[in-house]
Amino acid sequence: MSSSAESLSQLPLREDLRGLSPYGAPQLEVPILLNVNENTHGVPADVHAAIVEAVEKATQGLNRYPDREFTELRQNLASYLGHGLTPEQLWAGNGSNEVLQQVLQAFGGPGRTALGFPPTYSMYPLLASGTGTRYITAEREHGYAMTPEATARAVRDSAANVVFLCSPNNPTGTALGLDVIEAAYAAGEAANAIIIVDEAYGEFAHQGTASALSLLSGRARLLVSRTMSKAFALAGARIGYLAAAPEVTDALRLVRLPYHLSALTQATANAALTHAHTLLSNVEAIKVQRDRIVTELELLGLTPSPSDSNFVFFSGLEDPHRIWEGLLEAGVLIRDVGIPGSLRVTAGTEQETTAFLTALARLLSADGEQPPARAVD
Ligand SMILES: *Cc1c(COP(=O)(O)O)cnc(C)c1O
């Protein structure tokens, strides 16, 4: 036991937090970072200039607390999302992680349960433990799919107070059909369950994939969360948001810290949203690389999951940890999500993607375990 663990055990830490590990995706100095699904394209120059100008202006008023209601941001988010949403239906936080935490603070907590469908976003159990919410899980079907019937059964049988549906799912990448979300919502009626659809990767979905935003009307227990960390290339700015019935945002107002969105954050988000079109132009380029990874991995004899996100989950590896280490030696950091035989890689720029595919092909053929690798250009 390290000395820091010894001293931690002497502190009066909450019993339910003892022995837990914090969120820990490695932050390493590696040339090619494809491990936490960031947008590797960076912020376009004109958007950068607009953000700097907006932040500069906001800096002049930093002696005052910011607009607690982030009024302009809620208006901008409502117009960005469309679907007839009004500003009263929008809520934002310092990353969608904070928004999800506020949801659990308001609707979870001691004596309440949250349901997740692993493999899914690793933050759900951590947000649950931080808020004293019991986290329970239900199985997925073959190939990590979710059907309306099995999902409804899990929601009903668990009588959970909060249900996390991640679509497109992290780490497997696939979006849920609206029928699954509708079934979960209907099944949650008996327990008056909050159904939260985490659409962090919504902008990367294949054309024709419907968003759960289209289901919000008339469903007061349905919440759809989004983020500016992925498609908008603003992970460092920490801006996430959700859309729901106005009474949901009233509930979140009870648990948020006053002035939780700094004036600088609001200025950044507003500037970015007025340039949404430019920011999103890289999304199409990333989708091309994402689809390319799926195709090339199949040619390498691996099994990638269908991806509606900016990353690809793939199985069929004899020794994923060895491959992960070999890629790291080649200067490419990807993610070992702890699922046997599998790894996850973020779609980067064309050059980054090429570097990943080339290094992977070399490692697999050196292994001799996999079918001979076709040369990747
Ligand atoms: C990246 C990610 C988020 C976004 O988190 P932020 O706090 O907005 O950066 C949310 N949900 C999932 C599933 C993610 O992968």
The ligand as a Gaussian input file, in Angstrom:
#p B3LYP/6-31G(d) Opt

LIG

0 1
 C      -16.902000      12.070000     -23.842000
 C      -18.201000      11.663000     -23.286000
 C      -18.990000      12.579000     -22.600000
 C      -18.568000      14.003000     -22.546000
 O      -18.085000      14.417000     -21.383000
 P      -17.818000      15.986000     -21.174000
 O      -17.887000      16.089000     -19.717000
 O      -18.901000      16.731000     -21.873000
 O      -16.477000      16.259000     -21.756000
 C      -20.231000      12.201000     -22.136000
 N      -20.689000      10.966000     -22.339000
 C      -19.959000      10.062000     -23.016000
 C      -20.524000       8.721000     -23.271000
 C      -18.690000      10.379000     -23.489000
 O      -17.960000       9.462000     -24.119000

